[in-house]
Amino acid sequence: MPTEIVFSGSPLDRLDFRRRDEAWITERLSEDETRILPVWRLSVLVREDEPRLAWATPELRESMSSGVEPVFLGVREEVAHFAADLSNLEDPIDELGLGGVASFPDLRAIASQLPAGDAAIAAHARHLIDWHARHGHCPGCGSVTRPRDAGYARECTSCSAEHFPRTDPVVIMLVVRDGCCLLGRQASWPHPFFSALAGFVEPGETLEEAVRREVKEEAGIDVGAVRYLASQPWPFPASLMMGCLAEGTSEAIQVDGVELAEAQWFSKEQVKAAFAGQSEQLGVPPAMAIAHQLLRAWVEDGESVG
């Protein structure tokens, strides 16, 4: 597997022990050197002249809604970095005077073009800001919550319950058998695009159990051995994709018709042809997806379940 997977490898030191130091956070937000990443409706600000993050100074805080605070991302070379939610602005490009300088593209579309560290920072910022937007009220008593710990917690203003950002575990698995791999296609995907099977880990499950259950439910294939390979943060909205190779112990496919519309076994030769853009029967996931990396690990690097 590659050492760098899109959305991983942030260059920032998160300095978690500083999150509860309100004086330190306040001081950093008053320094001219501090950098703030603008986020507008879950899209991060990207420079127009080259694909990299566009950072602002602390003056940006004046454009934020009352009661909304920047979230602390970390420190790099002694410079503090934050992210700020500007979703309250109707036209941030015009209101901030950024025309021709920067824009807010969809992160999925731009991620693979960003430097690896920038993509990881963008995922971190998007995940936190989305969590705050979704948790303005306490799930216990329904009262308003307020941000705490530089953006890494919220506290209920009524019952004082503490709430923390959550990450949803997802298994994504390449099932292999007799020199072939199992790939599936959802009904909404354009033909001939196929990808590795995936699903959320359920309560009380191990990763291996989730892999076996999901593959059986979606494609009717029995799975034996499971081997974990790598993971990928996936901030759409808050998942951690855990990539595995799995041993298929049966061959007959029976799709559920709900999660998958179709599933097929593909040989290594077919996958190689798809990578080269020479297949009309198979389209593979883009390089930014861990499913793509699982396929390459199996086809090119000789990774196996055993």
Long-range contacts (C-beta under 8 A, 24 or more apart in sequence): 1-229, 1-230, 1-243, 1-293, 1-297, 1-301, 1-303, 2-293, 2-296, 4-116, 5-230, 5-231, 5-232, 5-290, 5-293, 6-111, 6-112, 6-116, 6-119, 6-232, 6-287, 6-288, 6-289, 7-111, 7-119, 7-120, 7-122, 7-123, 7-232, 7-233, 7-234, 7-235, 8-116, 8-120, 8-231, 8-232, 8-233, 9-116, 9-117, 9-120, 10-74, 10-117, 10-120, 10-121, 10-124, 11-76, 11-117, 11-120, 11-121, 12-73, 12-74, 12-75, 12-76, 12-81, 12-121, 12-124, 13-74, 13-75, 13-76, 14-73, 14-74, 15-72, 15-74, 15-75, 16-152, 18-72, 18-150, 19-72, 19-149, 19-150, 19-151, 19-152, 20-149, 20-150, 25-72, 25-150, 28-72, 28-80, 28-82, 29-58, 29-61, 29-70, 29-80, 29-82, 30-58, 31-58, 31-80, 32-57, 32-58, 33-79, 33-80, 34-58, 34-79, 34-80, 34-81, 34-82, 35-79, 35-80, 35-81, 35-82, 36-60, 36-61, 36-70, 36-81, 36-82, 36-83, 36-84, 37-73, 37-81, 37-82, 37-83, 37-84, 37-121, 37-122, 37-125, 38-83, 38-84, 38-86, 38-92, 38-96, 38-104, 39-83, 39-84, 39-85, 39-86, 39-87, 39-125, 39-126, 39-129, 40-85, 40-86, 40-87, 40-89, 40-92, 40-104, 41-87, 41-104, 42-87, 42-107, 42-126, 42-129, 42-130, 43-104, 43-105, 43-106, 43-107, 44-83, 44-104, 44-107, 44-122, 44-125, 44-126, 45-98, 45-102, 45-103, 45-104, 46-102, 46-103, 46-104, 46-105, 46-110, 46-114, 47-101, 47-102, 48-100, 48-101, 48-102, 48-103, 51-110, 51-113, 51-114, 52-114, 52-115, 52-118, 53-114, 53-118, 53-121, 53-122, 54-98, 54-101, 54-102, 55-81, 56-84, 60-84, 60-86, 60-96, 63-89, 63-92, 63-95, 63-96, 64-88, 67-146, 68-132, 69-147, 69-151, 70-151, 71-125, 71-128, 71-129, 71-132, 71-147, 71-150, 71-151, 71-152, 72-150, 72-151, 72-152, 73-121, 73-124, 73-125, 81-121, 83-124, 83-125, 83-128, 83-129, 85-129, 85-132, 85-133, 87-133, 107-235, 108-236, 108-288, 111-288, 112-286, 112-287, 112-288, 120-233, 123-233, 123-234, 123-235, 124-233, 124-235, 126-235, 127-165, 127-167, 127-233, 127-235, 127-237, 127-238, 128-152, 128-165, 130-235, 130-237, 130-238, 131-165, 131-166, 131-238, 134-237, 135-163, 138-163, 139-163, 165-238, 166-238, 167-233, 167-238, 167-239, 167-240, 168-200, 168-238, 168-239, 168-240, 169-200, 169-201, 169-207, 169-210, 169-239, 169-240, 169-242, 170-198, 170-199, 170-200, 170-201, 170-234, 170-239, 170-240, 170-241, 170-242, 171-198, 171-199, 171-201, 171-207, 171-210, 171-211, 171-214, 171-242, 171-244, 172-196, 172-197, 172-198, 172-241, 172-242, 172-243, 172-244, 172-290, 172-291, 172-294, 173-197, 173-198, 173-211, 173-214, 173-215, 173-223, 173-226, 173-243, 173-244, 173-245, 173-246, 173-294, 174-243, 174-244, 174-245, 174-246, 174-291, 174-294, 174-295, 174-298, 175-215, 175-219, 175-221, 175-223, 175-246, 175-247, 175-248, 176-245, 176-246, 176-247, 176-248, 176-298, 176-304, 176-305, 177-247, 177-248, 177-249, 177-251, 177-265, 178-251, 179-267, 179-268, 180-265, 180-266, 180-267, 180-268, 181-265, 181-266, 181-268, 181-271, 181-295, 181-298, 182-215, 182-219, 182-221, 182-248, 182-253, 182-263, 182-264, 182-265, 182-266, 183-263, 183-264, 183-266, 183-282, 184-218, 184-219, 184-255, 184-259, 184-260, 184-262, 184-263, 185-260, 185-261, 185-262, 185-263, 186-259, 186-260, 186-261, 187-261, 190-283, 192-279, 192-280, 192-281, 192-282, 192-283, 193-283, 193-284, 193-285, 194-262, 194-264, 194-266, 194-282, 194-283, 194-284, 195-284, 195-285, 195-289, 195-291, 196-243, 196-285, 196-291, 196-294, 196-295, 197-260, 197-263, 198-241, 198-291, 199-259, 207-242, 207-244, 211-244, 211-246, 212-246, 215-246, 215-248, 217-256, 217-259, 218-255, 218-256, 218-259, 218-260, 218-263, 219-253, 219-254, 219-255, 219-256, 219-260, 219-263, 220-250, 220-252, 220-253, 220-254, 220-255, 220-256, 221-248, 221-249, 221-250, 221-251, 221-252, 221-253, 222-248, 222-249, 222-250, 223-247, 223-248, 223-249, 224-248, 224-249, 225-305, 225-306, 226-305, 227-304, 227-305, 227-306, 229-294, 229-297, 229-303, 230-290, 230-293, 231-290, 232-289, 232-290, 241-290, 243-290, 243-291, 243-293, 243-294, 245-294, 245-297, 245-298, 245-303, 245-304, 245-305, 246-305, 247-305, 268-298, 268-299, 271-295, 271-298, 271-299, 272-299, 275-299
